[in-house]
Amino acid sequence: MQLKKISMCAMALCLLISGHCLAATDEQNKNVTIYYDVQDSILRAQNKEGDIERGKKELEEDIKEYYSKRFNVKQIKPLPEGIAYDEIPNSIIGKAEHPFIINLSLNGTDVRTDYYQNAFGAQTVGYARAINVHLIETSQDTEDNKFYSYDYGDIAYSKGTFTVGMVAYEVDSNPRTQVKDAVKGMMRDACKFNENNINEYVNPKQYEDEVNRYKGNFKPMAIENEKKNAISMQRIQKMEEWLMAHPELGSILPTFETFSTEQKLSFIDNMKNTGLYVEN
């Protein structure tokens, strides 16, 4: 009898786990048609001949490899010219086709610095070029049919350096392959579920956002960001009005207006901390 109870409990646990996995798989494997919008330089970097048409096929193979981890990729197509990535008309969307758009661009280079020290304490420094890649993913919501985006920002990719003796060398000094591998690295990382980096129980909101990002459900985060941006704009407007009316600090306003949004918000916080400004 005891053995029977243990078996029943084990079976129930297996059903629970399998049900959870199936649910996750159903969400993960929703059918999508991927439209990609990339610079010609990314396509030329796909092969040493710089053949753009061949580059499209090679890039599509990489897209298929990585994005198949998140979705059931039915088709991969270049985004038609002249169409905004968040405004694909219904005329080019097939029936029962869920469009998912990836916009990849290069945004300059950076330098990665590696530090080395041998057993005797001698030190050397290695420098390697890093490629800044910018990715924006856009998905159509199934309820309102509107498009919502997730912006990954600029992320630098580099293979770094290695040493022979105490001389440092760049792992990859070929500009073409640096670009190709950086783009692959961005797609690879975007198609990872960062479960190990987010504690579901300590940071439930952050974990929920990561689940939505991975599934391409960008609407909740987009709406939240719109609300945050609206609040930020209100704070900035009130500060501008306050500076304009201030008899002594009004001269700061022209400089304040040249700041980025982040700098303006930081300025407001600093003014609050000094006690010079009270935010309502």
C-alpha positions in Angstrom: 0.0 0.0 0.0 2.8 2.4 0.9 4.6 1.6 -2.3 1.4 2.2 -4.3 1.0 5.7 -2.6 4.6 6.5 -3.4 4.0 5.5 -7.1 0.9 7.6 -7.3 2.7 10.6 -5.9 5.6 10.1 -8.3 3.1 9.9 -11.2 1.3 13.0 -10.1 4.6 14.9 -9.9 5.6 13.7 -13.4 2.3 14.8 -14.8 2.7 18.2 -13.1 6.2 18.7 -14.4 5.3 17.5 -17.9 2.2 19.7 -18.0 4.4 22.7 -17.0 7.0 21.9 -19.7 4.3 21.4 -22.3 2.7 24.7 -21.5 6.1 26.4 -21.8 6.8 24.6 -25.0 3.5 25.7 -26.5 4.3 29.3 -25.8 7.9 29.0 -26.9 6.9 27.3 -30.2 4.3 29.7 -31.5 4.4 30.0 -35.3 6.1 33.1 -36.5 7.3 34.6 -39.8 10.5 36.6 -39.2 11.1 39.7 -41.2 14.6 41.1 -40.9 15.8 44.6 -41.5 19.6 45.0 -41.6 22.3 47.2 -43.0 23.9 46.2 -46.3 27.3 46.2 -44.4 26.0 43.3 -42.3 25.0 41.4 -45.4 28.4 42.0 -47.0 30.1 40.8 -43.9 28.5 37.4 -44.2 31.0 36.2 -46.8 34.5 37.3 -47.9 33.3 38.1 -51.4 30.9 40.7 -50.0 28.0 39.1 -52.0 24.8 40.7 -50.6 22.4 38.1 -52.1 24.5 35.2 -50.7 24.8 37.2 -47.4 21.0 37.2 -47.1 20.9 33.4 -47.3 23.7 33.0 -44.8 22.1 35.5 -42.4 18.8 33.7 -42.7 20.5 30.5 -41.7 21.8 32.1 -38.5 18.4 33.6 -37.8 16.8 30.2 -38.2 19.4 28.6 -35.9 19.0 31.0 -33.0 15.3 32.1 -33.2 14.1 28.5 -33.5 15.0 28.2 -29.9 12.2 30.7 -29.1 9.7 30.2 -31.8 8.5 27.8 -34.5 10.0 29.8 -37.4 7.8 29.1 -40.5 9.5 31.6 -42.9 12.3 34.2 -42.9 12.0 37.2 -45.2 13.7 40.5 -45.7 11.5 43.4 -44.6 10.2 45.1 -47.8 11.9 48.5 -48.5 10.0 51.6 -47.5 8.0 49.8 -44.7 8.5 50.8 -41.1 9.3 47.8 -39.0 6.4 48.5 -36.6 3.9 49.1 -39.4 3.7 46.1 -41.6 0.5 46.3 -43.6 -2.0 43.4 -43.6 -1.6 43.2 -47.3 1.8 41.5 -47.0 1.0 39.4 -43.9 -0.2 35.9 -44.7 -3.3 34.4 -43.1 -2.6 33.0 -39.6 0.9 34.4 -39.9 2.4 36.0 -36.8 5.0 38.6 -37.9 8.1 39.0 -35.8 10.6 41.7 -37.0 14.2 42.0 -36.1 16.1 45.2 -36.8 19.9 44.8 -36.6 22.3 47.7 -37.0 26.0 48.4 -36.3 26.8 51.4 -34.2 30.5 51.9 -34.3 33.4 50.2 -32.5 34.8 50.1 -29.0 37.9 48.7 -27.4 38.0 45.7 -25.1 40.9 45.7 -22.6 42.2 42.4 -21.1 44.8 42.4 -18.2 47.2 39.6 -17.7 49.7 38.7 -15.0 52.2 35.8 -14.9 53.3 33.8 -11.9 56.2 36.3 -11.3 53.9 39.3 -11.2 54.8 40.7 -14.6 51.8 42.4 -16.2 50.7 43.1 -19.7 47.6 44.5 -21.4 45.8 43.3 -24.5 43.5 45.4 -26.6 40.8 44.0 -29.0 38.2 45.8 -31.2 34.6 45.4 -30.0 31.7 45.8 -32.4 28.6 47.6 -31.1 25.4 45.9 -32.3 21.9 47.3 -31.8 18.9 45.0 -31.9 15.2 45.9 -31.8 12.6 43.2 -31.9 9.0 43.9 -32.8 6.0 41.6 -32.5 2.3 41.9 -33.3 0.0 41.5 -30.4 -2.7 38.9 -31.0 -5.4 40.8 -29.2 -5.2 44.3 -30.6 -3.1 43.5 -33.7 -0.8 46.4 -32.8 3.0 46.2 -33.0 5.2 46.5 -29.9 8.9 46.6 -29.7 11.7 45.6 -27.3 15.0 47.6 -27.7 18.1 45.8 -26.5 20.3 48.9 -27.0 23.9 48.8 -28.1 25.9 45.8 -26.9 29.6 45.4 -27.6 31.0 42.1 -28.8 34.6 41.0 -29.0 36.5 37.7 -28.9 39.1 39.4 -26.8 42.8 38.6 -26.7 45.3 35.8 -25.8 48.9 35.9 -24.8 52.0 34.1 -26.0 54.6 34.7 -23.4 53.9 38.2 -22.3 52.7 39.5 -25.6 49.0 39.9 -26.2 47.3 39.2 -29.5 43.8 39.9 -30.8 41.9 36.6 -31.2 40.2 37.9 -34.4 41.7 40.9 -36.2 39.6 40.5 -39.3 37.0 43.4 -39.5 34.6 41.3 -41.6 34.4 38.3 -39.3 34.3 40.6 -36.3 31.1 42.0 -37.6 29.6 38.7 -38.6 30.4 37.1 -35.2 29.2 40.1 -33.3 25.8 40.0 -35.1 25.6 36.2 -34.4 26.5 36.9 -30.7 23.7 39.4 -30.4 21.1 37.0 -31.8 22.4 34.2 -29.7 22.1 36.2 -26.5 18.6 37.5 -27.4 17.5 33.9 -27.8 18.6 32.8 -24.4 16.2 32.7 -21.5 18.1 34.3 -18.6 16.6 32.0 -16.0 19.9 31.6 -14.1 20.4 35.4 -13.8 17.0 36.2 -12.4 15.5 34.7 -9.2 11.8 34.1 -9.8 11.0 34.4 -6.1 13.2 37.4 -5.2 12.5 39.4 -8.3 9.1 38.2 -9.7 8.5 41.3 -11.8 11.9 41.1 -13.4 11.3 37.4 -14.1 7.9 38.1 -15.6 9.4 40.7 -17.9 12.1 38.1 -19.0 9.4 35.5 -19.8 7.5 38.1 -21.8 10.6 39.2 -23.7 11.6 35.6 -24.5 8.1 34.8 -25.8 8.0 38.0 -27.9 5.1 39.4 -25.7 6.3 43.0 -25.7 3.0 44.7 -25.1 3.1 44.7 -21.2 6.6 46.2 -21.1 5.9 48.7 -23.9 2.8 50.0 -22.0 4.8 50.2 -18.8 7.6 52.1 -20.5 5.0 54.5 -22.0 3.7 55.3 -18.5 7.3 55.8 -17.2 8.1 58.1 -20.1 5.0 60.1 -19.5 5.8 60.6 -15.8 9.4 61.6 -16.8 8.2 64.2 -19.2 5.9 65.6 -16.6 8.8 65.9 -14.1 10.9 67.6 -16.7 8.2 70.1 -17.7 7.7 71.0 -14.1 11.4 71.6 -13.6 11.5 73.8 -16.7 8.6 75.9 -15.4 10.3 76.1 -12.0 13.6 77.3 -13.5 11.8 79.8 -15.8 10.1 81.4 -12.8 13.2 81.3 -10.4 14.8 84.8 -10.0 18.3 83.4 -9.6 18.4 80.0 -11.3 16.5 80.9 -14.4 19.8 81.3 -16.3 20.3 77.5 -15.9 17.3 76.8 -18.2 19.1 77.0 -21.6 21.7 74.6 -20.4 19.1 72.3 -18.9 17.3 72.1 -22.2 20.5 70.8 -23.9 20.6 67.8 -21.5 19.4 64.3 -22.5 16.4 62.9 -20.8 18.5 60.9 -18.4 20.7 63.9 -17.6 17.6 66.0 -16.9 16.1 63.4 -14.5 19.5 63.2 -12.8 19.6 67.0 -12.4 16.1 67.0 -10.9 17.1 64.3 -8.4 20.2 66.2 -7.4 18.2 69.4 -7.0 15.8 67.6 -4.7 18.7 66.1 -2.6 20.1 69.6 -2.1 16.8 70.8 -0.8 16.7 73.6 -3.4 13.8 72.0 -5.3 10.6 70.3 -3.9 8.9 68.0 -6.4 5.1 67.8 -6.1 
